[in-house]
Amino acid sequence: MNYADARRVATKLENLGYSATPRAEDADVIVLETCTVRQQSEDKAYGKLQNLGPLKKKNPDLTVAVMGCVVGVRGNEVLEKRFPFVDVFMEPATDGLPLISHLTQDEDYLLEYETAVQRHALQDGEVILPLDQRNNLISAPVAIVYGCSHACSFCIIPQQRGIERTRPVGEIAAEVRSLVAQGVKEVVLLGQIVDRYGYDIPDGPDLADLLRVINDIDGLERIRFLTSHPNYMTDRILHAVADLPKVMPQIEIPIQAGDNEVLKNMKRGYTREAYRTLIQRVREIVPEAAVHCDIIVGFPGESEAQFQQTYDILAELRLDKVHLARYSPRPGTVSARRMEDDVPDAEKRRRFHLIEDLQKEVSQEKMNQFMGATVEVLVEEKQKGRWRGRSPQGKLVFFDDPRDLRGELVQVKITHTGPWSMSGEVDGGLEETAVGDPTLSIPLNIL
């Protein structure tokens, strides 16, 4: 989500005549995108900001802007006092108007820009990628739901990103068409709870409706979406995944914990039994689907026996990937206000590593099923001299080939599997076939 926001602002700056530079010391404008989902992320943002202070002191004409979840949607008085050298603060999901207004006095340009922001509608073919990404970016995130109204007890997102707001289908489709025109082959539809798409619009479209529209866009090869909530993952959505050839068979459905009391304290709204039933439905309707989940260990009050419940259900369900995190209290959340962070850090780390070891075993088991098989890979880039891409299920695949295959769909015969990636050789050259096995894995500093 932050990447999509930053991309949009970078494009607006280029439209104003700026160009990107890799060195902060050479910049006339520095925009820092921030995240607060975990304490580590917030600390990193503040550390980066501290480092920008000397640059501003050395060059008073430098414009420093901060955007994203550290700023939030409820004012910046504390940040303004702590970092007085920052010129512009921008909320998450920004269109960049505060920064553009700071940088230009061209009233005609500002009027046109502000009108476009208020209209908040993309026209087909509108340039939305920064220059260095045009015809280079293969997979692009596209936000379809801003904010969140669910309010899990541990989550800061509703406070920082505001209430849930669904984007219109036509606007999303226009953005996807524009991305495809600029070389993008895969889009990842994003929402804090992506399967709640349309819930804030009476009689509005749902995620399945949107998937069908995006599936019909010419030139687009693959569609992924994340992250879902178990309560809103309907059979209608699952049948859309099964039926639509461009929608990849990868489902992100966090469980967060395997104990019912912990889930209740988290305000998740489901039980371990309901989650188990949902995974069974996923595997019935989309048999080839890879299922990913999120886990938080060390939530306030989580006993050893309750943690074991989490471990046991993961061992039972054998999910393809686990995004794993140690609980850290986020100021302003229910858990931070009302629950003691009483699981020692050493114990959180022990539990983290136990699940990490379990998931390594499960992931290797899942990968082994592909040994000797031929999988369709969307080639994204070269990494350490080898081509890198993903299968339909989002499995990472490496292979060697002298041709320029960026953005191509190739058939790769798997000759080696590890717990986190596979490698192989191109099988019979290039071949454009129907999509086979999905997932976009957006790294979450996890497994």
N, C-alpha and C positions, 0 to 999 in steps of 0.2 A: 504494500500500500504506500509506504514512504517512497519507494523507488518510483512509482507511478506519479506521485505528487512532485518529486524533484525533477523528473523528466519534463513535466508540463512547464514548470518554472524556467528550466534551462532553455526550452524552446522559445518562451516569451522573451527571454533576454537576447537570444540570437535575433529574433525579429526586431529588436530594438537596436541592433548593430553590434552587440557584444559577441565575442568568440571565446571558447573554452581555453583555459590554460591549466597545465598539470601542477603548477607551482603556486602555492598561496602567496608567496612573496612577490609574484609578478602580477597579481590580480588587482583590478580596479573594484571588483565586486566579489565578495565571498558570501555564499549562502550555505548555512549549515542546517541540514535536515536531521531531525532528532527523533528518538524513540524512548518511551518510558515503560515498556511492557515488563521489563525486569530491572532490578537495581543496577546490574552491571551495565545495561544500556544507558540508563540515565547518568551514571557516573562517567561513562565514556563521553557523553555529550557535554557535560560540564567541563571535563578535562580539555576537550577540543576548544571550547569557548575560552577557557583561561589562556590557551596558547595563542588565540587570535588577538588578545589584548595588546601585546607588544607590537604586533604588526600595525594595529590602528594607531598606536602612539607614534610609531615611526613615520606613518603615512596618514595624516589626518583626513586626506581626501578619500581614503578607502571607505567603501560602503560595506558594512557587515550586517547581514540579515540572518535571523534564526527562524526556522519554521518547524512545524511538526508537533509531536505530542508533548514535548517539554513546554511549549508555549500553551497548548490546549485551547479551549474555547471560552474560558472564563476570566480573561484578563491576565496581564503580565506585570503587575506592580512589583512583585518580589523579584522577578528576573530583571526588570529595569533598574532596580536598586543594586542588585548584585553585579550586573554587567552593564554599566552606564555607557560603555563604548559602542554598544549595539545600536544601529540606526533604525532597524525595522524588525518588528516581530510579526510573524504570520501564522495563522491558525492551520491545523491539518486540513488536507483537501483544498488548499488554497488555489486560487486562480492567479495569484501573484500581483494583484492590483496594488497593495500597499508598497511593494518594492518598485513597481513600474512608476507609480506616482512620485516616489522619492527620487527616481533617476532621471525623469524627464519633465520639462515644463511645457512641452508641446500640447496645448489645450485640445487641438483637433485630434491628435493621436489618443490622448487620455479619454476624450469623449467617446471615440470609436471603441476603444478598449473596454471602457466601463460598460458601454452598451452590450458588447459581446459577452462580458462577464454576467451581466444581469440576464441576458438571453440564455446564457449557459447552454448553448446548443452548438454542436459541431456541424459544419457543413461537409458534405462528401468531398474528399480530396484535400481537406485542410491539413497543412503540415503540422504534425504534432511530435515528431521526433527531433532531438538535437542532431546537428549536422553529422557528428561522428558516429551516430547510430543508424543513420539512413542507409538502407541496403546492407547493413552489417548485423543488425539485431534480428535474431531468428525467433525468439520467444519473448513476448511482451506481456506485462501485467496490465489488466484493464479493470479499474474499480467499477463495480456495478451497484454496490450498497455502501454508503458512507455512514459512519457512526455505528452505534449499537444501543439498543434499549433493553437488553436482557439482564444486565447487572449481576453477573456472577460475583460472589463475595470477595474474590481475590483479584478482580480485574479492574484496571484503571481506565480502560478504553472508553466506557460511556462518559466519564467525567472529562476526558481529554479530547475526544473526537465528537462528542455531542450525540444527540438522538439519531436513531436509524432513519436514513433518507435513501429511497430507491431512485436510481437514475432512470429516465425514460428509455424504453426499448430502442426507439429510433436514434437517440443520441449515442447509445452504446454501439449500435450497428454502424453508425457513421464513423465512430472512432476506429472500430475494427477494420472497416473498409479502407480508411486512411492508412492504418498501420500496414495492411496488406500491400497497398500501393507503394509503400516505402520498404518492402522486402520482408516483412514479418510473415512467418509461416504458422506460428502457433500463438494463441492468446490464452492467458490464464485469467479467468474471471474471478474477481476478488470481492470479498466482503468479510467483515468481522464474523458475521454469521451468514454465509453466502446463500444457504438454502432458505433463508427468510426473505429472499428477494421478492418484492412486491407486496409484502405483508402490511406495509404502511399505506397502501393504496386500496381503498374499497373496491372490490371486484376487479382488482388489477391483475396483471400477468404474474405468473410465478416463474421460478427458475426453469422449469421444463419448457415453458413457452419461449423464454429467452434463448435457451439452448437450440430450439428448433429454428429460430430466426438466424442466429449466428451460424448454425450449421450450413445454411444455404448461401453463405457469402462466397463468391467465386475467388479462387486463389488461396483461400485459407485451408491449411492442411489439418490442423489439430486444435482441439479445445480442451482445456482443463478448468477446474474451478475449485476454490478453497476459500475459507475452511468452513465445514458444515457443523451443525449441531444435531445430535441424535434425535431431538424432539421434532425436527422439521425435515428430516430426510424421508420423504414420502416415496411410496411405490411409483407414483407418477414421475418423480425425478429419476428414480432408478431405471424405469422403463425407457426414459429418454436417453440415458447413458447406454443402455443395451441396444436401442434401435438406431441411434444417430451415428453414422460412420465416422464423423470427425470428432465426436466426444470420446475422449480417452477413458479406458476402464480403470480409473484410479479414483478412489473415494477417500477424502480426508474427514474422519469423524472422531474428534477427541473424546476419550472417556474420562481423562484427568485423574480418576482414582477408581479402584475396584471395590471399595467398601461403601455400603449404602449410607452409613452415618456420615462418613467424610463427604460423600456426594451431596448429602443434605446440607451439611455445613458450608459447602461450596456454592449452594443454591443452583445446582445444575439442573434439577427438575426431572431426573430419571434415576433408575436403579441399575445395578449391575445386571439383573435379570433382563430388564428391558434392552440394555445395550447388547447383551448376548443374542437376544431375539432379532435385533436389528442386523447384526452381522450375519446371522443366518439368512435373513431376507436378502441382503446384499449378494451373498454368494449363490442364492437361488436364482435371482433375476439377472445378475451379471457374473456368471461363474468365473470369468477370467480376470475379475477385478482385483487390483492390489488395494489393500485397505491400510491406511496410515492413521495413527492416532497421536494424541498428546497425553503426556503424563506429568503430573506434579508430585514430587515426593516431599515429605516433611511438612505437609500442611498442618496448621495449628491443631494440636490434639491428636494427631495421627499416631496410634500406638503401633507396636511391632506387629501385633496380630492384624491390625487393619492394613498395614503395609503388605503383609503376606497375602491378603485378599487381592490386592492389586497385582502382585507378582503372579499369583495363581491364575487369575483370569487371562493375563497376557500369555502365560504358558499354555493355557487351554486354547485360546483363540488363534494363536500363531499369526499375528498381524505382520504385514510386510515391513512396516517401518514405525518406529516410535520416536517422536520428538520429545525429548526428556528434559525436565527442568527441576531444579531445587527451588522450593518455595522461598520467595522473598517478599516481605510486606510492602505494598505500595501505599503511600500516604493518601488518605482520603477514601480508601476502600473499606467495606464492611469488616473484612477480616483484620485489617490493620487497626481499626477502631475498637473492635469488640473481642478479638481473640488474641491470646498470648502466643507469640512465636516461640513455642516451647520445645521444639525438636532441635537439639544441638546441631550445629553445622557439621560436625564430624559424623553424626548419625545420618544426616541428609546425604552426605557424600557416600557413606556406606550403602545406603539404599539405592542411590543413583547408580553406583557401580554394579550392584547386584542385577538391576534391570538392564543395564548396559551389557553385561555379560550374557544374560539370557537372550537379549535381542540380537546380539551378534550370532549366537547359535541359530536362532530362528531365521535371521536374514540369510545366513549361509544355506540353510535348508531350502529356503524359497528360491535362492539363486541357483542352486544345484538342479532344480527342475528344468532350467533352460539349457543345461549342458548338451551340446550337439544339435540344439534346435536352431532354426533360422528365425530371427526377429527383425521387424522393421524398425529402423533407427532414423530419427530426424537429426541430422548432423548440425550441431550448433557452432563448434569452433575447434581449433587445434589447441591442445594442452600438452606441453612438454613434447612436442613433435608428433603427437598422435591425434587422430580425429576423435572427438568426443561428442556423444549424442545420447538420446534417451529412447527407450522402447516405449510402446504404448502404455505400459504400466509404470512408466517413469523410471525404469531401471537404467542406471548409468552404464553406457557401453563405450569401450575404446576399441579402435582398430587402426591399422595402417593402410594408406592408399596414397599414391603420388598425385592423384587428381585433386582439383579444387572442388570439394563436395559440400561446402558450407550451404546449408539450407535445403539440401537434397534429402529425399527419402531413399534409403538404401537397405538392402537385405543383408544382414550380417549373420554368419554362422558362428555360434558361440563355441569357443574352444577352451575358455578358462572362466571360472567363476570364483569370486571372493564374496565376503559378506556385504560389501558396499558397492561393488561394481563388477562388470563382466568385460571380457575382451574376446575378440574374434576376428574373422576375416570376411571381406565382402564376398557374398555368395552369388556368383553369376552376373556381376555388374549391377548397374543401376536399374531399378525397377519400381515404377509407380504403381503401388497396389493399394487396396483398401486398408484403412487403418487397422492395426492389430492389437496393440497393448499399451495403455496409457499411464501417465503420471508426470506432473511437474513436481520436482522436489525443490521447494524453496528452503535453503538451508536455514535452520533455526538454532544454530550453534549446538547441534545435537548429534544424533547417531547417523 
